[in-house]
């Protein structure tokens, strides 16, 4: 079974090539982006080098951005605060999710970093909704702080939004790994849940990556609600991976993605180790005796 239907339409490395003569469009495309897109960078407070890198790169491209603080759930009181403010659903049972994550059927290991990552992305969506309504800009672009946008990013984005993106869209990933769904244009797949994977694993295994996500502000309220419902399910801990969660509900949310095979595409990743992964690994093993789990984490 092919993971992508109509693969000849969009699953080709060459489709991500640099736009020929893009420099002649650069000024107009950058002005379009500035007028229509609020850009946000998700960044943990301690990751100052990542923020410096992003600020330098976006400045080179003429892109203004706002920083959205990431959430490190290992910081004392962070989990309580996230629950109090609704970033983590009040009814979410972390202990149950952690127990289920360690079952053989899930085989996830630690989830502390994953919970923080999901909460941070949901915070970014709330921020984007409020800021978008305040500024009148119709689009929101949320970047993780380890992406490197290509030189012709603005040109590619404007072309994609104005020429290829279907009218029904509610979310767009500018780079997805292991895509599953259907190619609908030269640079887009319509994401689908992987029916080969069980629901209790959140259809996990395809459509990875929340590196650079574009949203229409007008549909963010319902998207946030649907996504949060999928994420904060302790019986399906793989849904804590927010990229997996969104793909799992893509039958009800029109979700599109640029296949990661297209090179260089819109961006590159992997320049820094995953903060989420590092935190998960650190907290997968039992804490030492002097670590008072109940008082420091919860």
C-alpha positions, 0 to 999 in steps of 0.5 A: 500500500502506498502511503501517498496516493498520486505520488507522482504529483508531489513526491519528488526531491526536485520539486523543492528546488530553489525558485529560478529568478526568485530575487526578482520576486523577493521584495514583493513576496517579503512585503506580502508576508509582512502584511499578511502573516504574523510570525512566531518563534517557539523558544525555551527561556534557557535556549538563548543561542537558538533564539539568537540564531533565529533572530539573525536568520529571520533578520537576513530574510527581512522577516519580523517575528514575536517570541512565544515562550516554550514550556519546560515542565521540569521547572518547579511549578510549571505544570501547575501553572500550565493546568491553571491557565488551561494550557494543559487540560484540567482533567488531564491525568499525567500519572495515567498517561505516563503509565500508559506510555511505558506499556509495550503497545506504546513504547514511548519512554518519558513524556515530560518533554512531550507534554511541555512541547504540546502545551507550548504549541497550544500556547502559540495558537492562543497567542496567534489567535489574539495577535491576529485579531488585534493586527488584522493579519489573516495568517499565523506562522509558528516556527520551532527554534531549530529551523533554518528557512531557505533564502527564497522562503517568502517567494515560495510561501506566497506562491503556495498560499496564493496558487496551490493551497485549497480554500478549505485549509485549516493547517499547513505543515511546511515540512512533513516527514513520512507523509501519509494521505494524497498528493493534491498539487505539486507541493502539497499533500492532503494529510489523512490518518493512517488507518493501518495504525491502531487508534489507541496509538493515535495512528502514530507513525506518519506525518511527523513534524511541527517545524513550521506551521501556517494557520488561518487565524479565522479557524484557530478557535475551533482548531485549538479546541479539537487539537487540545481534545486529541492531545490531552487523552491519557489513554492515548499518550502518543497523541501528546506528540502534537504533530501525531495528534493533528494528523489523527484528526485530519478527517475532521480538520483540513490539514495539508503538508509539504512532503519532506522529500522535496529539497531544499523545500522551505526549510532545513532542520536538525541543526540542534538536538531536540529539547523535547527529546533531551527532557524526555530522556532525562526524566525517563529513568527513576529520579534519585532519592533526593528528588521530591517529584511531587513537590518539584514537578507537580 
